[in-house]
Amino acid sequence: MKTLKLVVVGGSSYYTPALIEALNESGLEVDLVLNGRTKEKLLAVTKVSQSLAKENLKVSSCTDIRTSLEGADFILQQARVGGMQKRGEDERFPLELGLIGEETIVPGGASLLARTIPYLKEFATVVKETAPDAKILALTNPNNMVIDYLNRYEGLDAIGFCDLPTSLICVVVEAITGKRKDLETIWGELSFKYYGINHLAFLGEIKYQGEAVDIIKLAPSLGYDSHLIETLGLLPVSYLRYYYYTSKLVKEAKEKPTRGEVLYKKESRLEREYRASQGEKPEALSERQTPWYKDVVVPYLKASKGEGKAIVVTQNQGAILDLEKDSVAELPVNIVRGEIQRLHQGNLPSSVKGLITSVSESERLLVDAVANRSVRLFRRGLVAHPLVREIEIAEEVIKKVKEINHIDWL
């Protein structure tokens, strides 16, 4: 079996060792290069990663991105521009305006996008010059807009990954059977339609071993409000709570640290533990689950050698009829030797069509705005979003995004 060269951009993330553990069990022969901009941090993460790696995995590191990418088969883009400190700011300022504070949901997601696209532009240039045939797999947020930009503006066939879809189908099967099953088994037992975009998607027409699943009856065991599920006729991913319980969640969030603020504090502890680790895995890593490597990234890499199934963020290409062909969607796909075959999902159900299409168009406008440095398009993207909508609030958001990111064109 040919050795795969996988380059992780943003490889100095303290959570990268979870990728090592997932690759250890994959059976793949991998030449893994960790690329990061902070030498000391990268070396600390590399040392732990090398100590965890089994014989099938060769781990090295490099701070120069051009050198790192040479000969790459796959590029895993997981850089977080601004780190957890900026994530905390992105999630705090919306709460001050009475809005949802979350790094991928507008307006916080618009702030993250505003500083991420300039970075992606530089990244894409280097990829096209040094590794034009490499497949780009992206965990970088805001994932919908990252994939949209790389596809529409840079002409790169990038695919986005998130663990929410697989987490949802796993808990659905567990609720039905009372047993936790592995994904490979689940793909053969569960059929469904999947409608939406990253962090805004729904399961419908669910059948387990050919039998229709009563999702209203199932709802309480999944932690859902039966009235919501009966109303929608669908099972939403967990992030839909931000849209269906908005006022309650904003009120609760104002009284506690944001997720970004919590993770920023944890990184201080991780930094100390890495420095003292002597290559041993820091204990603090066990406090945060990282299922995206084991459940999404590594299964895709394995399927690159044969066949498999996944749910990925990619260009729609007609799979969902109510979205533009070149817009992004989160879609079930068949994977055949690394190439994805989109599965047709048809029209969006009427109960969620307006929400999905409005958020999709809002995010598309925001990508256009940042790519073209247009304050008018940025404002338009904000007022098109159902969680912002009001022009005066949009103006306040623009002021905060400009302040946080030091952007001269806003």
C-alpha positions in Angstrom: 0.0 0.0 0.0 1.4 3.4 -1.0 2.3 5.7 1.8 0.1 8.8 2.0 1.7 12.1 2.6 -0.7 14.1 4.8 0.2 17.7 5.8 -1.6 19.3 8.7 -1.7 23.0 8.4 -2.3 24.3 11.9 -0.6 21.2 13.1 0.6 22.9 16.2 -2.9 22.7 17.7 -2.7 21.2 21.1 -5.4 18.7 20.1 -3.5 17.2 17.1 -2.4 14.1 19.1 -6.0 12.9 18.7 -5.3 12.6 15.0 -2.3 10.5 15.7 -4.4 8.1 17.8 -7.0 7.8 15.0 -4.4 7.2 12.4 -2.7 4.6 14.5 -5.8 2.4 14.2 -6.5 3.1 10.6 -4.1 0.6 9.0 -2.9 3.4 6.7 0.8 4.0 6.0 1.1 7.8 6.5 4.0 10.3 6.3 2.5 13.0 8.5 3.9 16.5 8.4 2.8 19.0 11.1 3.0 22.6 9.9 2.7 25.5 12.3 3.9 29.0 12.6 5.0 29.0 16.3 8.2 26.9 16.5 8.2 26.2 20.2 4.5 25.2 20.3 4.9 23.1 17.1 7.9 21.2 18.6 6.1 20.4 21.8 3.1 19.0 19.9 5.3 17.1 17.5 7.2 15.5 20.4 4.0 14.2 21.9 2.7 13.1 18.5 5.9 11.2 17.8 5.7 9.4 21.1 2.1 8.3 20.4 2.7 7.2 16.8 2.8 3.5 15.9 5.0 2.0 13.2 2.5 2.8 10.4 2.9 6.5 11.1 6.0 8.7 10.5 5.6 12.1 12.1 7.7 15.2 11.4 7.3 19.0 11.6 8.2 22.1 9.7 7.4 25.8 10.1 7.8 26.6 6.4 4.6 25.9 4.6 6.1 25.6 1.1 8.5 23.0 2.3 5.8 21.2 4.2 3.4 20.9 1.2 5.9 19.5 -1.3 4.6 16.1 -2.5 1.4 16.2 -0.4 -1.4 13.9 -1.2 -3.7 15.5 1.3 -3.7 18.8 3.1 -5.7 19.0 6.4 -6.4 22.7 6.9 -7.2 23.3 10.6 -5.6 26.6 11.3 -7.5 28.9 13.6 -6.8 32.5 12.7 -6.5 34.6 15.9 -6.6 31.5 18.2 -9.0 30.9 21.1 -8.5 34.5 22.4 -10.1 36.0 19.3 -12.8 33.2 19.3 -13.7 34.4 22.8 -14.1 38.0 21.4 -16.2 36.8 18.5 -18.6 35.0 20.8 -18.8 37.7 23.5 -19.7 40.8 21.4 -22.9 39.4 19.9 -24.2 38.7 23.4 -23.7 42.4 24.2 -26.0 43.1 21.2 -28.6 40.6 22.3 -27.5 38.1 19.6 -26.3 34.5 19.6 -22.5 34.3 20.4 -21.0 31.3 18.6 -17.9 31.2 16.4 -19.6 29.8 13.3 -22.9 31.5 13.5 -23.4 35.1 12.2 -22.4 37.6 13.6 -19.5 35.9 15.4 -18.9 33.8 12.3 -18.8 36.9 10.2 -16.0 38.3 12.4 -14.0 35.0 12.1 -14.5 35.0 8.4 -13.3 38.6 8.0 -9.8 37.7 9.4 -9.7 34.2 7.9 -10.2 34.9 4.2 -7.0 37.0 3.9 -5.2 34.0 5.4 -6.9 31.6 3.0 -6.0 33.7 0.0 -2.3 33.3 0.9 -2.7 29.6 1.7 -4.4 28.9 -1.6 -1.6 30.7 -3.5 1.0 28.4 -1.9 -1.1 25.3 -2.5 -1.5 26.1 -6.2 2.2 26.7 -6.6 3.6 23.8 -4.5 0.9 21.0 -4.3 -1.7 21.6 -7.0 -2.9 18.0 -7.1 -3.3 17.6 -3.3 -6.8 17.1 -1.9 -7.8 19.8 0.6 -9.7 18.7 3.7 -10.8 21.5 5.9 -11.7 21.7 9.6 -11.1 25.4 9.7 -14.1 27.5 10.7 -16.5 29.0 9.7 -16.5 25.8 7.6 -19.4 26.7 5.2 -17.8 30.0 4.3 -14.2 28.6 4.2 -15.3 25.9 1.7 -17.3 28.4 -0.3 -14.4 30.8 -0.6 -11.8 28.1 -1.6 -14.1 26.7 -4.2 -15.6 29.9 -5.8 -12.7 32.3 -5.5 -9.6 30.1 -5.5 -10.9 27.3 -7.7 -9.8 24.6 -5.2 -11.8 21.5 -4.7 -11.9 21.7 -1.0 -14.0 19.5 1.3 -15.2 20.4 4.8 -15.5 18.1 7.7 -17.6 18.2 10.9 -18.5 15.5 13.4 -22.0 16.7 14.1 -23.7 14.7 11.3 -22.0 11.4 12.3 -22.6 12.1 16.0 -26.3 12.6 15.3 -26.7 9.3 13.3 -24.8 7.4 16.0 -27.0 8.6 18.8 -30.1 7.9 16.7 -29.1 4.3 16.2 -28.1 3.9 19.8 -31.6 5.2 20.8 -33.2 2.7 18.5 -31.2 -0.3 19.5 -29.8 0.5 22.9 -26.4 -0.3 21.6 -23.5 1.9 20.5 -22.4 0.9 17.1 -19.5 1.8 14.9 -20.0 4.0 11.9 -19.2 1.3 9.3 -22.0 -0.8 10.7 -24.4 2.2 10.9 -23.9 3.1 7.2 -25.2 -0.3 6.3 -28.2 -0.2 8.6 -29.5 3.4 8.5 -31.0 5.2 5.5 -32.1 8.9 5.6 -32.2 12.2 3.8 -29.9 15.0 5.1 -30.9 18.6 4.4 -28.8 21.7 5.0 -25.4 23.3 5.5 -22.8 22.9 8.2 -24.2 23.5 11.7 -27.7 24.0 10.2 -28.9 20.6 9.0 -31.7 18.0 9.5 -32.2 14.3 9.2 -35.4 13.2 7.5 -37.1 10.0 6.1 -35.1 7.9 8.6 -35.3 4.1 8.2 -33.5 1.6 10.3 -33.0 -1.8 8.7 -35.7 -0.8 6.2 -38.3 0.2 8.9 -39.5 3.8 9.3 -38.3 5.4 12.5 -40.9 7.3 14.6 -38.8 10.4 15.4 -41.4 11.9 17.7 -41.4 8.9 19.9 -37.6 8.8 19.8 -37.2 12.5 20.6 -37.1 12.4 24.4 -34.4 9.8 24.5 -32.3 12.1 22.2 -32.8 15.1 24.4 -35.1 16.8 22.0 -38.4 18.6 22.7 -41.1 16.4 21.2 -43.2 19.4 20.2 -40.3 20.8 18.1 -39.7 17.4 16.4 -43.4 17.0 15.7 -43.5 20.6 14.3 -40.5 20.2 12.0 -41.0 16.5 11.1 -37.2 16.3 11.1 -34.3 15.7 13.6 -32.0 18.7 13.7 -28.2 18.7 14.6 -27.5 20.2 18.0 -26.6 23.7 16.7 -30.2 24.3 15.7 -30.9 25.1 19.4 -29.5 28.5 18.5 -32.3 29.2 16.1 -35.3 27.6 17.9 -34.5 28.7 21.4 -32.7 31.9 20.6 -33.9 34.2 23.4 -33.5 31.6 26.1 -29.9 30.8 25.0 -28.8 34.4 24.7 -30.1 35.1 28.2 -28.3 32.1 29.7 -25.1 32.8 27.7 -24.8 36.3 29.1 -24.3 34.9 32.6 -21.4 32.5 31.9 -18.2 32.3 29.9 -18.4 31.6 26.2 -17.0 28.4 24.8 -14.1 30.3 23.3 -13.3 31.9 26.7 -13.4 28.5 28.4 -11.1 26.9 25.8 -8.7 29.9 26.0 -8.2 29.3 29.7 -7.7 25.5 29.1 -5.0 26.3 26.6 -3.0 28.0 29.3 -3.1 24.7 31.3 -2.3 22.7 28.1 0.7 24.9 27.4 2.1 24.2 30.9 1.5 20.5 30.6 3.1 20.3 27.2 6.2 22.1 28.4 6.5 19.6 31.3 5.4 16.5 29.4 8.7 15.1 28.1 6.7 13.7 25.2 4.0 12.2 27.3 0.4 13.0 26.4 -0.9 15.8 28.6 -3.7 14.9 31.0 -5.7 18.0 30.1 -6.3 16.6 26.5 -8.8 14.1 27.9 -11.1 16.9 29.0 -12.2 17.8 25.5 -13.6 15.3 23.0 -12.2 15.5 19.5 -14.4 13.0 17.4 -13.8 14.8 14.1 -10.5 13.0 13.5 -11.7 9.4 14.3 -15.2 9.7 12.8 -14.7 11.9 9.8 -11.1 12.7 8.7 -9.6 9.3 9.0 -12.5 7.4 7.4 -12.2 9.7 4.4 -8.5 8.9 4.2 -9.2 5.2 4.4 -11.8 5.5 1.6 -9.2 7.2 -0.6 -7.8 3.7 -1.0 -11.1 2.1 -1.7 -14.7 3.0 -1.0 -16.7 4.5 1.9 -19.5 6.8 2.9 -19.5 10.2 4.7 -21.3 13.5 5.2 -19.1 16.4 4.0 -19.3 20.1 3.3 -18.9 20.5 -0.5 -20.3 22.4 -3.5 -24.0 21.5 -3.8 -24.0 20.7 -7.6 -27.7 20.1 -7.7 -27.9 17.7 -4.8 -30.3 20.0 -2.9 -32.6 21.6 -5.5 -33.4 24.7 -3.5 -29.7 25.8 -3.2 -27.5 27.3 -5.9 -25.4 24.7 -7.7 -22.2 26.4 -6.7 -23.2 27.1 -3.1 -22.0 24.9 -0.3 -24.1 22.2 1.3 -23.5 19.5 3.9 -24.2 16.3 1.9 -24.1 12.5 2.2 -21.6 11.2 -0.3 -20.2 8.0 -1.5 -16.4 8.1 -1.7 -14.6 6.1 -4.3 -10.8 6.3 -4.2 -10.9 9.7 -2.8 -13.5 11.1 -5.2 -16.9 12.1 -3.8 -20.2 11.2 -5.4 -23.0 13.4 -4.1 -26.3 11.8 -3.2 -29.4 13.5 -4.4 -31.5 14.9 -1.6 -34.2 16.7 -3.6 -36.1 19.7 -2.4 -35.8 21.1 1.2 -38.8 20.3 3.4 -41.1 23.3 3.7 -40.6 23.6 7.5 -36.9 24.4 7.2 -36.6 25.7 3.6 -36.7 29.4 4.5 -34.2 29.1 7.3 -31.7 27.1 5.4 -31.9 29.2 2.2 -31.7 32.5 4.1 -28.6 31.5 6.1 -27.0 30.0 3.0 -27.5 33.3 1.0 -26.4 35.4 4.0 -23.1 33.5 4.2 -22.5 33.6 0.5 -22.9 37.4 0.6 -20.5 37.6 3.5 -17.9 35.6 1.6 -18.4 38.0 -1.4 -18.1 40.9 0.9 -14.8 39.9 2.5 -13.3 38.6 -0.8 -14.1 42.0 -2.5 -13.6 44.2 0.6 -17.1 45.6 0.3 -18.8 47.1 3.4 -22.1 47.3 1.5 -22.1 43.6 0.8 -21.0 42.8 4.4 -24.0 44.9 5.6 -26.3 43.1 3.1 -25.1 39.7 4.3 -25.8 40.6 7.9 -29.3 41.9 7.4 -30.0 38.8 5.2 -29.3 36.6 8.2 -32.4 35.7 10.3 -30.5 36.1 13.6 -29.4 39.7 12.8 -31.9 41.2 10.3 -32.2 44.7 11.7 -30.1 47.4 10.0 -29.2 49.2 13.2 -27.9 46.0 14.8 -26.0 45.3 11.6 -24.2 48.6 11.9 -23.2 47.8 15.5 -21.9 44.4 14.3 -19.8 46.1 11.6 -18.2 48.4 14.2 -17.3 45.5 16.5 -15.9 43.3 13.7 -13.8 46.3 12.5 -12.6 46.9 16.1 -11.8 43.2 16.8 -9.9 42.5 13.6 -8.5 46.0 12.8 -10.0 46.0 9.3 -9.5 49.2 7.4 -12.1 48.6 4.7 -15.2 48.1 7.0 
